[in-house]
Amino acid sequence: MDSTTSGVLSYSRPLGVLCYDYVITFGQEVRCIWMRKKTGATVLYLFIRYVCLVSYCILPAVTYILTLNVEVR
C-alpha cells in the first residue's frame, strides 16, 4: 500500500465516528434545532455541524486527486 492510499484511508475511522455521532444525535437535533424558531445561534450551529461533515468528506477526495496529478507528471 502506498502512502497516498494509506493517507486517504486514514480518514475512514474518524469519518465513521463522525457519521455515527450524526446518526445517533439526529433525532435530538430535529427536536431541539429544526422544530424551533430559527435564531442566529441555530444558523451558526447548523453551519458548523454540516460544514464539518462536508469538508471531511471532500478533503480526502481532493487530496487523493491532487496526489494522482503530481505522480503522473
MARKOLDREN-642895 format. One record per residue (C-alpha): z, y, x; residue number from 1. Coordinates in pm, 1 decimal, always signed. Layout:
! residues N
<r w="Z" v="Y" u="X" resi="NUM"/>
...
//
This chain:
! residues 73
<r w="+0.0" v="+0.0" u="+0.0" resi="1"/>
<r w="-98.2" v="+334.8" u="+149.0" resi="2"/>
<r w="+117.5" v="+646.4" u="+146.6" resi="3"/>
<r w="-84.0" v="+810.9" u="-130.7" resi="4"/>
<r w="-29.3" v="+524.9" u="-370.9" resi="5"/>
<r w="+339.0" v="+493.3" u="-287.4" resi="6"/>
<r w="+380.6" v="+870.3" u="-327.2" resi="7"/>
<r w="+227.0" v="+862.4" u="-673.7" resi="8"/>
<r w="+424.7" v="+554.7" u="-770.0" resi="9"/>
<r w="+748.7" v="+721.5" u="-660.8" resi="10"/>
<r w="+714.8" v="+943.5" u="-968.2" resi="11"/>
<r w="+727.7" v="+649.3" u="-1208.5" resi="12"/>
<r w="+1103.3" v="+582.6" u="-1210.2" resi="13"/>
<r w="+1217.0" v="+942.1" u="-1265.2" resi="14"/>
<r w="+942.5" v="+984.9" u="-1525.0" resi="15"/>
<r w="+1069.8" v="+674.2" u="-1701.7" resi="16"/>
<r w="+1422.1" v="+815.6" u="-1710.7" resi="17"/>
<r w="+1290.9" v="+1149.9" u="-1834.6" resi="18"/>
<r w="+1089.1" v="+983.9" u="-2113.0" resi="19"/>
<r w="+1387.9" v="+767.6" u="-2205.7" resi="20"/>
<r w="+1600.6" v="+1081.7" u="-2238.7" resi="21"/>
<r w="+1337.7" v="+1243.0" u="-2462.3" resi="22"/>
<r w="+1318.5" v="+935.4" u="-2684.3" resi="23"/>
<r w="+1694.1" v="+889.0" u="-2732.4" resi="24"/>
<r w="+1761.7" v="+1259.0" u="-2796.3" resi="25"/>
<r w="+1457.4" v="+1337.8" u="-3011.6" resi="26"/>
<r w="+1635.6" v="+1282.2" u="-3344.2" resi="27"/>
<r w="+1916.2" v="+1513.5" u="-3242.6" resi="28"/>
<r w="+1661.2" v="+1769.4" u="-3117.6" resi="29"/>
<r w="+1481.2" v="+1766.2" u="-3452.8" resi="30"/>
<r w="+1807.2" v="+1813.5" u="-3640.3" resi="31"/>
<r w="+1955.0" v="+2080.5" u="-3413.9" resi="32"/>
<r w="+1647.1" v="+2270.3" u="-3296.9" resi="33"/>
<r w="+1342.4" v="+2213.0" u="-3517.4" resi="34"/>
<r w="+1518.7" v="+2237.5" u="-3855.1" resi="35"/>
<r w="+1695.6" v="+2564.0" u="-3778.5" resi="36"/>
<r w="+1584.2" v="+2923.3" u="-3768.2" resi="37"/>
<r w="+1380.8" v="+2997.5" u="-3455.2" resi="38"/>
<r w="+1554.0" v="+3227.5" u="-3207.6" resi="39"/>
<r w="+1485.4" v="+3328.7" u="-2850.7" resi="40"/>
<r w="+1721.2" v="+3055.9" u="-2731.0" resi="41"/>
<r w="+1530.4" v="+2796.9" u="-2934.3" resi="42"/>
<r w="+1197.7" v="+2901.4" u="-2786.9" resi="43"/>
<r w="+1342.1" v="+2901.1" u="-2435.2" resi="44"/>
<r w="+1493.9" v="+2554.9" u="-2485.6" resi="45"/>
<r w="+1167.3" v="+2407.7" u="-2612.9" resi="46"/>
<r w="+963.4" v="+2576.2" u="-2340.5" resi="47"/>
<r w="+1184.5" v="+2443.5" u="-2061.2" resi="48"/>
<r w="+1210.9" v="+2096.1" u="-2212.4" resi="49"/>
<r w="+840.7" v="+2037.1" u="-2266.5" resi="50"/>
<r w="+700.6" v="+2223.3" u="-1965.9" resi="51"/>
<r w="+915.1" v="+1995.8" u="-1751.3" resi="52"/>
<r w="+769.6" v="+1684.0" u="-1912.4" resi="53"/>
<r w="+410.3" v="+1805.8" u="-1897.5" resi="54"/>
<r w="+436.4" v="+1923.4" u="-1537.2" resi="55"/>
<r w="+598.3" v="+1597.7" u="-1429.2" resi="56"/>
<r w="+308.2" v="+1405.1" u="-1583.6" resi="57"/>
<r w="+35.5" v="+1627.5" u="-1439.3" resi="58"/>
<r w="+171.9" v="+1678.6" u="-1086.6" resi="59"/>
<r w="+125.5" v="+1317.9" u="-966.2" resi="60"/>
<r w="-229.5" v="+1306.2" u="-1103.0" resi="61"/>
<r w="-327.3" v="+1632.3" u="-933.1" resi="62"/>
<r w="-163.4" v="+1523.5" u="-607.7" resi="63"/>
<r w="-349.4" v="+1193.7" u="-615.0" resi="64"/>
<r w="-684.5" v="+1360.6" u="-687.2" resi="65"/>
<r w="-635.8" v="+1615.2" u="-408.5" resi="66"/>
<r w="-546.7" v="+1345.8" u="-154.4" resi="67"/>
<r w="-855.1" v="+1148.0" u="-254.0" resi="68"/>
<r w="-1071.8" v="+1455.1" u="-188.4" resi="69"/>
<r w="-913.9" v="+1502.8" u="+154.3" resi="70"/>
<r w="-963.3" v="+1135.9" u="+250.2" resi="71"/>
<r w="-1332.8" v="+1143.4" u="+150.7" resi="72"/>
<r w="-1414.0" v="+1433.7" u="+382.6" resi="73"/>
//
